[in-house]
């Protein structure tokens, strides 16, 4: 089994995650657009805020702007949570049920053993290194925590490298494999070995 096949499998699976992220981005943009362009609601709320502001127009308009901003940030956070949950469920369900994700199936690889517990552990580490920590960094950036966001980005990159680089080594076991006690095997080699054992017995 080559590192190229592992990398190709990862790229296919990551492309699915990027596709989902793009769909969530479009959905989130539409939700924010609908929030901002809901003119009657904004007009009524703005008028009420002005009437109860006792002449403090700037404070009233600032309150309205803050409310819109908080809702928009909330929509972004919801999108990232959905992305992380979907990525985990994809990894866990594919490995627990079939022993492989779409990427691994297309490249002739499978995860062994594939018990639900090991699949959950492997999915959790894979999701954290590929999606979750980056999502936290993005949310922090949207909330204005720039320094903390950069630090989390650095942690995300370090975790990704810790997970990916061991695949280039001799045993080709990623961090997710080591935590879950799994390994990735070639389907063709496994079938060949099974056929050979049958013939020699």
C-alpha positions in Angstrom: 0.0 0.0 0.0 1.5 3.3 -1.1 1.3 6.7 0.6 -0.1 8.0 -2.7 -3.2 5.8 -2.3 -3.7 7.0 1.3 -3.3 10.7 0.1 -5.7 10.1 -2.8 -8.3 8.6 -0.4 -8.0 11.5 1.9 -8.4 14.0 -0.9 -11.6 12.3 -2.1 -13.0 12.4 1.4 -11.9 15.9 2.0 -13.5 17.0 -1.3 -16.8 15.7 0.1 -16.3 17.8 3.2 -15.5 20.9 1.2 -18.6 20.3 -0.9 -20.8 20.2 2.2 -19.0 23.3 3.6 -19.8 25.1 0.4 -23.5 24.2 0.6 -23.6 25.3 4.3 -21.8 28.6 3.3 -24.5 29.3 0.7 -27.3 28.4 3.2 -25.7 30.6 5.8 -25.3 33.5 3.4 -28.9 33.2 2.4 -30.0 33.2 6.0 -28.0 36.3 6.8 -29.3 38.0 3.6 -32.9 37.2 4.6 -32.2 38.6 8.1 -30.7 41.9 6.7 -33.3 42.4 4.0 -36.3 41.8 6.2 -37.2 45.5 5.8 -40.6 45.6 7.6 -39.2 43.9 10.7 -36.2 46.1 10.8 -38.2 49.2 10.2 -40.7 48.4 13.0 -37.9 47.4 15.4 -35.9 50.5 14.5 -38.9 52.7 15.0 -39.6 51.2 18.4 -36.0 51.6 19.5 -36.1 55.2 18.4 -39.3 55.9 20.3 -37.9 54.4 23.5 -34.4 55.8 23.2 -35.3 59.2 24.8 -33.4 61.0 22.1 -30.3 58.8 22.1 -30.5 57.9 18.4 -27.0 56.6 18.2 -27.5 54.2 21.0 -30.7 52.9 19.5 -29.2 52.3 16.1 -26.1 50.6 17.7 -28.4 48.2 19.6 -30.1 47.2 16.4 -26.7 46.7 14.6 -25.4 44.6 17.5 -28.5 42.4 17.4 -28.1 41.8 13.7 -24.4 41.1 14.1 -25.1 38.6 17.0 -27.7 36.7 14.9 -25.3 36.6 11.9 -22.5 35.2 14.0 -24.9 32.7 15.5 -25.8 31.5 12.0 -22.1 31.1 11.1 -21.5 29.1 14.3 -24.4 26.9 13.6 -23.0 26.1 10.1 -19.6 25.1 11.5 -21.3 22.9 14.2 -23.3 21.2 11.5 -20.1 20.7 9.4 -18.2 19.1 12.2 -21.1 16.8 13.2 -21.7 15.8 9.6 -17.9 15.1 9.1 -17.9 12.9 12.2 -21.0 11.0 11.3 -19.7 10.4 7.8 -16.4 9.0 9.0 -18.0 6.9 11.8 -20.9 5.4 9.8 -18.7 4.5 6.8 -16.0 2.8 8.9 -18.4 1.1 11.3 -20.7 -0.2 8.6 -18.4 -0.8 5.6 -14.9 -0.5 7.0 -14.1 2.3 4.5 -15.0 5.8 3.5 -15.8 6.7 -0.1 -12.2 7.7 -0.7 -10.8 4.5 0.7 -13.4 2.4 -1.3 -12.3 4.1 -4.6 -8.6 3.5 -3.9 -9.0 -0.1 -2.7 -8.3 0.5 1.0 -10.1 -0.6 4.2 -9.9 0.1 7.9 -9.3 -2.9 10.2 -10.7 -3.8 12.6 -14.0 -1.9 12.2 -15.9 -2.2 15.5 -18.2 0.7 16.3 -16.0 1.8 19.2 -12.8 1.9 17.2 -14.7 3.5 14.3 -16.0 6.3 16.7 -12.5 6.9 18.1 -10.9 7.0 14.6 -13.7 9.3 13.3 -13.3 11.6 16.3 -9.5 12.1 15.7 -9.9 12.4 11.9 -12.7 15.0 12.3 -10.7 16.9 14.9 -7.5 17.0 12.7 -9.3 17.7 9.4 -12.2 19.9 10.3 -13.1 20.7 14.0 -10.1 22.6 15.2 -10.1 24.7 12.0 -13.8 25.4 12.5 -13.0 26.7 16.0 -10.3 29.0 14.6 -12.8 30.3 12.0 -15.5 31.0 14.6 -13.0 32.8 16.8 -12.0 34.9 13.9 -15.6 35.9 13.1 -16.0 36.8 16.8 -13.0 39.2 16.6 -10.6 37.0 18.6 -7.8 37.4 16.1 -4.8 36.4 18.2 -6.6 33.4 19.7 -7.8 32.4 16.3 -4.2 32.4 14.9 -3.0 30.3 17.8 -5.8 27.8 17.2 -5.0 27.7 13.5 -1.4 26.8 14.5 -2.6 24.0 16.7 -4.9 22.8 13.8 -1.9 22.7 11.4 0.2 20.9 14.0 -2.5 18.3 14.6 -3.0 17.8 10.9 0.7 17.1 10.4 0.8 14.8 13.4 -2.0 12.8 11.8 -0.8 12.9 8.2 3.0 12.6 8.3 3.2 9.1 10.0 1.4 7.7 6.9 4.7 8.3 5.0 6.5 6.0 7.5 7.1 2.3 7.3 3.8 1.1 9.0 1.8 3.9 7.5 -0.4 4.4 10.6 -1.9 7.8 11.2 -2.5 9.4 14.6 -6.2 8.4 14.2 -5.1 4.8 13.6 -2.8 4.8 16.7 -5.5 6.3 18.9 -8.2 3.9 17.7 -6.0 0.8 17.4 -6.8 0.4 13.7 -4.8 0.2 10.5 -5.5 0.7 6.8 -5.0 -2.3 4.6 -5.2 -2.9 0.9 -8.3 -4.8 -0.2 -6.5 -6.5 -3.1 -3.6 -7.7 -0.9 -6.1 -9.0 1.7 -8.0 -11.0 -0.9 -4.8 -12.3 -2.5 -3.6 -13.5 0.9 -6.9 -15.2 1.7 -6.9 -17.0 -1.7 -3.4 -18.1 -1.1 -4.2 -19.5 2.3 -7.1 -21.5 0.8 -4.9 -23.0 -1.9 -2.1 -24.0 0.5 -4.4 -25.6 3.1 
